[in-house]
Amino acid sequence: MASLLYVGVRPELDAATAERASFRVALGVAPEALDRVDLTTTPLPEDAFDRYAGFVIGGSPFNVTDVRKSETQRRVEADLERIAARAIDGATTAFFTCFGIGVVTRLLGGAVGSDNPEEAAAAEIRTTREGAEDPLFAPAGSRFHAFTAHKEGSTQPPPGAVLLAGNDACPVQAYRVGADLYATQFHPEPSPRDFADRMVFYRTTGYFDPDAFHTVQEAILESVVTEPSRILHRFGARALARHRER
């Protein structure tokens, strides 16, 4: 049976472990059907494109706009670009999230900046006309809530991308490139409990006021966020179907 690969991009490996679990639940696959590689410790396997039906790329505290980048971050970005390039060519299927959308935007010649940040919250997302016709986003309806927490973003999609969703704070929340690459600024995989637990790892890293930790966490736990995981579930089914077609 073909499997998917969770691509971890978090130096905090415990956070990556929890993130992978969130992806698995959202995708609706068995544990053995979602393999894992942590790019912060291990380069992308050379045979990854032969072994896996598709890729889901998790979030990261890295920023594309970081002025100083470690050798690890540069290698991580290069591996993500390899996945993106293959998906753009239709040779695989991939879903990039958070930091990953910045990598794809830059690869396509788009601009990534620090003018559109969002603190940790359940933000309202609006689908575009193209999103209303997209097989993954259309069933989500014209508006839904998703978890956000990022320091950079874009005001317009990169060349060649189809804008699927946005909001006032961050106009580019999701786009598609061709038929096989999806990218979201928001986090599609976590439940409210998952996202609240993730906050512990990033309490002092600038995604929210650390003095308001419990207030922000309580708001997260009380939020109703359902559609993003369903989008991801549809992606998983699509990735496996596309793999059978190739």
Residue frames relative to the residue before (quaternion, step in Angstrom):
aa qw qx qy qz dx dy dz
M 1.0000 0.0000 0.0000 0.0000 0.00 0.00 0.00
A 0.4653 -0.6807 0.4894 0.2840 3.58 -0.90 0.91
S 0.1626 -0.7916 0.5836 0.0791 3.55 -1.07 0.74
L 0.4295 -0.6630 0.5517 0.2677 3.51 -1.36 0.28
L 0.3054 -0.7411 0.5658 0.1933 3.56 -1.26 0.37
Y 0.2568 -0.7165 0.6303 0.1529 3.53 -0.90 1.01
V 0.1631 -0.7846 0.5951 0.0607 3.55 -0.73 1.12
G 0.1894 -0.8045 0.5577 0.0759 3.56 -0.35 1.27
V 0.0921 -0.8042 0.5869 0.0178 3.56 -0.94 0.92
R 0.5242 0.6373 -0.3997 0.3992 3.58 1.24 0.36
P 0.4190 -0.6844 0.5305 0.2732 3.62 -0.85 0.88
E 0.6399 0.4847 -0.3171 0.5051 3.58 1.20 -0.57
L 0.2466 -0.8393 0.4646 0.1375 3.57 0.11 1.30
D 0.5947 0.5431 -0.3780 0.4567 3.61 1.11 -0.52
A 0.6332 0.5108 -0.3268 0.4811 3.58 1.06 -0.73
A 0.6353 0.5248 -0.3223 0.4659 3.58 1.05 -0.75
T 0.6223 0.5424 -0.3384 0.4517 3.58 1.01 -0.78
A 0.6698 0.4792 -0.2900 0.4875 3.57 0.96 -0.88
E 0.6357 0.5321 -0.3301 0.4515 3.57 1.02 -0.78
R 0.6345 0.5234 -0.3342 0.4601 3.58 0.94 -0.82
A 0.6353 0.5266 -0.3277 0.4601 3.58 0.98 -0.82
S 0.6399 0.5185 -0.3211 0.4675 3.59 1.02 -0.80
F 0.6431 0.5175 -0.3174 0.4668 3.58 0.98 -0.85
R 0.6538 0.5287 -0.3299 0.4292 3.57 0.89 -0.90
V 0.6619 0.4993 -0.3047 0.4688 3.56 0.93 -0.91
A 0.6756 0.4964 -0.2992 0.4556 3.59 0.87 -0.93
L 0.6703 0.4948 -0.2931 0.4690 3.58 0.98 -0.82
G 0.3290 -0.7727 0.4796 0.2543 3.55 1.17 -0.59
V 0.5043 0.6407 -0.4286 0.3891 3.56 1.07 0.73
A 0.5908 -0.5610 0.4442 0.3727 3.55 -1.28 0.40
P 0.6730 -0.5116 0.3373 0.4142 3.62 -1.14 0.50
E 0.6998 0.4764 -0.2749 0.4558 3.58 0.94 -0.85
A 0.6421 0.5334 -0.3204 0.4477 3.59 1.26 -0.25
L 0.7122 0.3299 -0.2523 0.5659 3.59 1.29 0.10
D 0.1675 -0.7991 0.5746 0.0559 3.55 -0.18 1.33
R 0.2790 -0.7777 0.5483 0.1289 3.58 -1.27 0.21
V 0.0571 0.7384 -0.6719 -0.0040 3.49 -1.23 0.68
D 0.2225 -0.7569 0.6016 0.1253 3.58 -0.95 0.89
L 0.3177 -0.7980 0.4825 0.1718 3.55 -0.27 1.27
T 0.5921 0.5763 -0.3818 0.4142 3.61 1.14 -0.39
T 0.7585 0.3018 -0.1919 0.5448 3.59 1.24 -0.30
T 0.8022 0.1957 -0.0590 0.5610 3.59 1.14 -0.64
P 0.4309 -0.6900 0.5061 0.2865 3.64 -0.78 0.90
L 0.6230 -0.5226 0.4168 0.4062 3.55 -1.23 0.41
P 0.4774 -0.6815 0.4641 0.3036 3.64 -0.73 0.99
E 0.5549 -0.6424 0.4206 0.3203 3.56 -0.96 0.84
D 0.7347 0.4026 -0.2318 0.4943 3.59 1.11 -0.64
A 0.2977 0.8032 -0.4822 0.1836 3.59 1.27 0.22
F 0.6956 0.4871 -0.2883 0.4423 3.58 0.93 -0.86
D 0.6392 0.4891 -0.3235 0.4976 3.57 1.24 -0.32
R 0.7136 0.4974 -0.2454 0.4279 3.57 1.07 -0.78
Y 0.8126 0.3069 -0.1222 0.4803 3.59 0.98 -0.80
A 0.4976 -0.6739 0.4744 0.2704 3.53 -1.12 0.79
G 0.7953 -0.1174 0.1007 0.5861 3.58 1.15 -0.52
F 0.3557 -0.7416 0.5462 0.1585 3.53 -1.35 0.30
V 0.0820 -0.7391 0.6636 0.0815 3.56 -1.15 0.70
I 0.1894 -0.8104 0.5516 0.0568 3.54 -0.71 1.13
G 0.3383 -0.7778 0.5019 0.1694 3.55 -0.64 1.14
G 0.6527 -0.5290 0.3883 0.3786 3.53 -1.36 -0.01
S 0.1328 -0.7891 0.5969 0.0579 3.54 -1.33 0.09
P 0.4746 -0.6387 0.5110 0.3252 3.59 -1.19 0.44
F 0.4583 0.6524 -0.4638 0.3863 3.61 1.25 -0.02
N 0.1424 -0.7539 0.6317 0.1112 3.55 -1.29 0.44
V 0.5279 -0.6255 0.4733 0.3256 3.56 -1.01 0.82
T 0.7132 0.4684 -0.2472 0.4592 3.57 1.06 -0.77
D 0.3480 0.7377 -0.5088 0.2753 3.62 1.22 0.13
V 0.4229 -0.7123 0.5013 0.2499 3.59 -0.83 0.97
R 0.7751 0.1995 -0.1069 0.5900 3.55 0.94 -0.88
K 0.0457 -0.8073 0.5879 -0.0232 3.54 -0.73 1.11
S 0.4494 -0.6733 0.5209 0.2708 3.52 -1.03 0.84
E 0.6572 -0.4812 0.3910 0.4286 3.55 -1.28 0.24
T 0.6203 0.5496 -0.3361 0.4475 3.57 1.07 -0.76
Q 0.6731 0.4890 -0.3091 0.4608 3.59 0.86 -0.90
R 0.6446 0.5151 -0.3342 0.4554 3.59 0.93 -0.77
R 0.6548 0.4968 -0.3152 0.4745 3.58 0.99 -0.81
V 0.6216 0.5424 -0.3341 0.4559 3.59 1.01 -0.82
E 0.6746 0.4918 -0.2990 0.4623 3.58 0.85 -0.94
A 0.6379 0.5229 -0.3323 0.4573 3.60 1.00 -0.76
D 0.6611 0.4938 -0.3122 0.4707 3.61 0.98 -0.81
L 0.6383 0.5109 -0.3335 0.4693 3.60 1.00 -0.73
E 0.6299 0.5241 -0.3348 0.4653 3.56 1.04 -0.70
R 0.6046 0.5491 -0.3531 0.4565 3.59 1.07 -0.66
I 0.6587 0.4933 -0.3096 0.4764 3.58 0.93 -0.88
A 0.6585 0.5200 -0.3105 0.4467 3.56 0.91 -0.93
A 0.6552 0.5251 -0.3167 0.4412 3.57 0.90 -0.90
R 0.6629 0.4957 -0.3091 0.4684 3.58 0.97 -0.82
A 0.6584 0.4961 -0.3133 0.4715 3.59 1.00 -0.76
I 0.6239 0.5321 -0.3384 0.4617 3.59 1.02 -0.75
D 0.6878 0.4698 -0.2683 0.4839 3.57 1.07 -0.76
G 0.5024 -0.6757 0.4096 0.3510 3.59 1.26 -0.15
A 0.4799 0.6844 -0.4282 0.3434 3.57 1.25 0.28
T 0.7720 0.0462 -0.0572 0.6314 3.60 1.28 -0.24
T 0.3875 -0.6887 0.5578 0.2538 3.55 -1.34 -0.03
A 0.0249 0.8285 -0.5558 0.0640 3.60 -0.81 0.93
F 0.1623 -0.7511 0.6347 0.0811 3.52 -1.24 0.69
F 0.1239 -0.8040 0.5812 0.0220 3.57 -0.45 1.28
T 0.0800 -0.8015 0.5916 0.0359 3.58 -1.02 0.78
C 0.8540 0.1910 -0.1109 0.4710 3.54 -1.36 0.41
F 0.8328 0.0781 -0.0062 0.5480 3.61 -0.60 -1.14
G 0.6265 0.5899 -0.3310 0.3872 3.57 1.02 -0.80
I 0.6245 0.5321 -0.3623 0.4423 3.60 1.01 -0.67
G 0.6166 0.5410 -0.3452 0.4560 3.58 1.11 -0.60
V 0.6296 0.5313 -0.3282 0.4621 3.56 1.02 -0.81
V 0.6770 0.4812 -0.2960 0.4716 3.58 0.92 -0.91
T 0.6320 0.5401 -0.3335 0.4447 3.59 0.95 -0.85
R 0.6690 0.4867 -0.2997 0.4752 3.58 0.90 -0.88
L 0.6265 0.5506 -0.3332 0.4396 3.59 0.98 -0.86
L 0.7223 0.4353 -0.2322 0.4845 3.58 1.04 -0.82
G 0.5898 -0.6099 0.3585 0.3894 3.57 1.25 0.07
G 0.4800 0.6653 -0.4376 0.3680 3.57 1.24 0.35
A 0.5006 -0.6553 0.4872 0.2875 3.54 -1.34 0.21
V 0.0991 -0.7558 0.6462 0.0382 3.53 -1.05 0.92
G 0.0573 0.8180 -0.5675 0.0737 3.57 -0.80 0.98
S 0.5553 -0.6282 0.4484 0.3099 3.54 -1.33 0.03
D 0.4645 0.7105 -0.4220 0.3183 3.59 1.23 0.35
N 0.7595 0.3645 -0.1910 0.5038 3.62 1.22 -0.23
P 0.1879 0.8076 -0.5410 0.1405 3.61 0.77 0.92
E 0.1122 -0.7573 0.6346 0.1056 3.55 -1.30 0.30
E 0.3940 -0.7063 0.5349 0.2444 3.56 -0.93 0.89
A 0.6872 -0.4687 0.3511 0.4300 3.54 -1.29 0.23
A 0.3337 0.7207 -0.5348 0.2884 3.57 -0.54 1.19
A 0.4454 -0.6062 0.5639 0.3408 3.51 -1.37 0.08
A 0.0931 -0.8406 0.5336 0.0044 3.57 -0.10 1.31
E 0.4663 -0.6451 0.5191 0.3115 3.55 -1.18 0.57
I 0.1412 -0.7784 0.6105 0.0378 3.55 -0.92 1.01
R 0.1758 -0.7834 0.5891 0.0911 3.57 -0.98 0.86
T 0.3511 -0.7288 0.5464 0.2168 3.57 -0.86 0.91
T 0.4295 -0.6817 0.5334 0.2577 3.54 -1.17 0.63
R 0.7020 -0.4116 0.3387 0.4723 3.57 -1.30 -0.04
E 0.6552 0.4916 -0.3079 0.4840 3.58 1.02 -0.80
G 0.6239 0.5376 -0.3384 0.4553 3.58 1.06 -0.69
A 0.6386 0.5359 -0.3190 0.4508 3.56 1.09 -0.72
E 0.7104 0.4036 -0.2497 0.5198 3.58 1.28 -0.26
D 0.5370 0.6393 -0.3951 0.3832 3.57 1.29 -0.07
P 0.5271 -0.6734 0.4070 0.3210 3.63 -0.87 0.85
L 0.6849 0.4586 -0.2953 0.4831 3.61 1.12 -0.51
F 0.7773 0.3920 -0.1826 0.4569 3.57 0.86 -0.98
A 0.5510 0.6480 -0.4026 0.3382 3.62 1.03 -0.62
P 0.6940 0.4777 -0.3137 0.4379 3.65 0.79 -0.85
A 0.5779 0.6037 -0.3783 0.3980 3.61 1.21 -0.33
G 0.4842 -0.6750 0.4323 0.3506 3.59 1.21 -0.32
S 0.7022 -0.4926 0.3225 0.4003 3.55 -1.29 0.07
R 0.7914 0.0991 -0.0504 0.6012 3.60 1.18 -0.52
F 0.1244 0.7629 -0.6302 0.0730 3.53 -1.09 0.72
H 0.4267 -0.6863 0.5221 0.2727 3.57 -1.26 0.22
A 0.0110 -0.7829 0.6215 -0.0268 3.53 -1.13 0.78
F 0.5123 -0.6491 0.4689 0.3105 3.56 -1.18 0.53
T 0.0590 -0.7931 0.6062 -0.0063 3.53 -0.91 1.01
A 0.1972 0.7282 -0.6461 0.1159 3.53 -1.29 0.51
H 0.3769 0.7207 -0.4977 0.3014 3.58 -0.07 1.25
K 0.3865 -0.7401 0.5158 0.1920 3.55 -1.21 0.60
E 0.7670 0.2381 -0.1483 0.5771 3.58 1.25 -0.21
G 0.0617 0.7942 -0.6015 0.0605 3.54 -1.25 0.38
S 0.4211 -0.6896 0.5295 0.2585 3.56 -1.31 -0.22
T 0.4146 -0.7073 0.5189 0.2422 3.54 -1.17 0.59
Q 0.7856 0.0783 -0.0660 0.6102 3.57 1.25 -0.28
P 0.5721 -0.6030 0.4190 0.3655 3.59 -1.10 0.59
P 0.5523 -0.6175 0.4345 0.3533 3.60 -1.12 0.51
P 0.6838 -0.4663 0.3470 0.4411 3.60 -1.22 0.28
G 0.8045 0.2820 -0.2207 0.4739 3.55 -0.93 0.93
A 0.6393 0.5222 -0.3290 0.4586 3.60 1.26 -0.15
V 0.3136 -0.7214 0.5893 0.1844 3.55 -1.22 0.62
L 0.3475 -0.7544 0.5199 0.1997 3.57 -0.53 1.16
L 0.1704 -0.8176 0.5476 0.0524 3.55 -0.77 1.10
A 0.8131 -0.0399 0.0670 0.5768 3.59 1.07 -0.67
G 0.0685 0.7884 -0.6093 0.0498 3.53 -1.23 0.54
N 0.1253 -0.7547 0.6200 0.1740 3.55 -1.32 -0.30
D 0.7240 -0.4478 0.2817 0.4427 3.58 -1.24 0.09
A 0.6738 0.5101 -0.3024 0.4409 3.59 0.95 -0.83
C 0.7920 0.0448 0.0210 0.6084 3.56 1.01 -0.88
P 0.3099 -0.8160 0.4558 0.1743 3.61 -0.04 1.27
V 0.7430 0.3214 -0.2057 0.5499 3.60 1.12 -0.56
Q 0.0156 0.8165 -0.5736 0.0633 3.55 -0.16 1.31
A 0.8032 -0.0401 0.0346 0.5934 3.58 1.14 -0.49
Y 0.0914 0.7769 -0.6222 0.0302 3.53 -1.15 0.66
R 0.2999 -0.7170 0.6013 0.1857 3.51 -1.38 0.28
V 0.1463 -0.7522 0.6346 0.1000 3.55 -1.14 0.69
G 0.8035 0.0017 -0.0481 0.5933 3.56 -0.46 1.16
A 0.6952 -0.4485 0.3407 0.4466 3.56 -1.03 -0.78
D 0.7801 0.4271 -0.1533 0.4309 3.55 1.18 -0.53
L 0.7066 0.3821 -0.2814 0.5250 3.61 1.20 0.08
Y 0.0319 -0.7643 0.6439 -0.0158 3.53 -0.86 1.09
A 0.0240 -0.7907 0.6117 -0.0013 3.56 -1.11 0.70
T 0.0480 -0.7944 0.6054 0.0082 3.57 -0.95 0.90
Q 0.4270 -0.6594 0.5534 0.2768 3.53 -1.15 0.69
F 0.6739 0.4652 -0.2891 0.4958 3.58 1.08 -0.70
H 0.4944 -0.6340 0.5083 0.3085 3.53 -1.34 0.26
P 0.2330 -0.8309 0.4881 0.1305 3.63 -0.36 1.15
E 0.6902 0.5769 -0.2621 0.3495 3.57 1.14 -0.61
P 0.7253 0.4959 -0.3070 0.3657 3.67 0.81 -0.75
S 0.4159 -0.6172 0.6012 0.2910 3.49 -1.31 0.50
P 0.6838 -0.4478 0.3385 0.4662 3.63 -1.18 0.13
R 0.6500 0.5093 -0.3203 0.4644 3.59 0.96 -0.81
D 0.6374 0.5307 -0.3224 0.4561 3.58 0.96 -0.86
F 0.6998 0.4753 -0.2789 0.4545 3.56 0.84 -1.00
A 0.6256 0.5303 -0.3321 0.4660 3.58 1.04 -0.74
D 0.6573 0.4950 -0.3082 0.4774 3.58 1.00 -0.78
R 0.6261 0.5475 -0.3394 0.4393 3.60 1.03 -0.75
M 0.5678 0.6215 -0.3723 0.3908 3.57 1.10 -0.64
V 0.5776 0.6040 -0.3743 0.4018 3.58 1.10 -0.65
F 0.6699 0.5106 -0.2993 0.4483 3.59 0.98 -0.83
Y 0.7923 0.3023 -0.1227 0.5156 3.58 1.10 -0.69
R 0.1961 0.8408 -0.4850 0.1395 3.55 1.19 0.59
T 0.8077 0.2448 -0.1167 0.5236 3.61 0.95 -0.76
T 0.5331 0.6668 -0.3810 0.3550 3.59 1.16 0.47
G 0.6792 -0.5716 0.2752 0.3691 3.57 1.19 0.43
Y 0.5275 0.6419 -0.4170 0.3685 3.60 1.20 0.21
F 0.7648 -0.0147 -0.0063 0.6440 3.56 1.34 -0.19
D 0.6246 -0.5315 0.4145 0.3944 3.55 -1.30 0.34
P 0.3975 -0.7452 0.4698 0.2570 3.64 -0.46 1.09
D 0.6234 0.5426 -0.3443 0.4455 3.59 1.12 -0.54
A 0.7028 0.4139 -0.2491 0.5222 3.56 1.27 -0.40
F 0.2004 0.8368 -0.4945 0.1226 3.57 1.25 0.32
H 0.7335 0.4378 -0.2609 0.4497 3.58 0.63 -1.09
T 0.6251 0.5318 -0.3395 0.4595 3.59 1.07 -0.68
V 0.6691 0.4836 -0.2922 0.4827 3.57 0.94 -0.92
Q 0.6580 0.5152 -0.3139 0.4507 3.57 0.92 -0.88
E 0.6403 0.5219 -0.3250 0.4605 3.58 1.00 -0.79
A 0.6431 0.5152 -0.3208 0.4670 3.58 1.00 -0.81
I 0.6195 0.5385 -0.3311 0.4655 3.57 1.05 -0.77
L 0.6957 0.4881 -0.2782 0.4475 3.57 0.84 -0.98
E 0.6943 0.4631 -0.2765 0.4765 3.59 1.12 -0.58
S 0.5382 0.6512 -0.3965 0.3593 3.60 1.24 -0.20
V 0.3103 -0.7140 0.5964 0.1957 3.53 -1.29 0.49
V 0.1192 0.7845 -0.5867 0.1618 3.55 -0.32 1.31
T 0.0738 0.8430 -0.5224 0.1050 3.57 -0.30 1.25
E 0.6927 0.5485 -0.2958 0.3631 3.58 0.89 -0.91
P 0.6165 0.5714 -0.3847 0.3813 3.67 0.89 -0.71
S 0.6668 0.4866 -0.3195 0.4652 3.61 0.91 -0.80
R 0.6265 0.5235 -0.3380 0.4682 3.58 1.12 -0.57
I 0.5846 0.5463 -0.3584 0.4810 3.56 1.14 -0.63
L 0.6733 0.4935 -0.2884 0.4689 3.55 0.92 -0.93
H 0.6127 0.5459 -0.3431 0.4572 3.58 1.04 -0.74
R 0.6628 0.4896 -0.3028 0.4788 3.57 0.96 -0.85
F 0.6065 0.5441 -0.3580 0.4561 3.57 1.08 -0.66
G 0.6457 0.5347 -0.3305 0.4335 3.59 0.89 -0.90
A 0.6621 0.4904 -0.3030 0.4789 3.57 0.93 -0.89
R 0.6517 0.5168 -0.3126 0.4588 3.57 1.00 -0.82
A 0.6420 0.5352 -0.3274 0.4407 3.59 0.94 -0.87
L 0.6767 0.4789 -0.2960 0.4745 3.57 0.92 -0.87
A 0.6427 0.5154 -0.3220 0.4664 3.59 1.04 -0.75
R 0.6503 0.5124 -0.3113 0.4665 3.57 0.98 -0.86
H 0.6260 0.5399 -0.3325 0.4539 3.56 1.06 -0.77
R 0.6544 0.5025 -0.3180 0.4671 3.61 0.97 -0.76
E 0.6489 0.5302 -0.3135 0.4467 3.58 1.12 -0.65
R 0.6448 0.5543 -0.3285 0.4111 3.60 1.06 -0.64
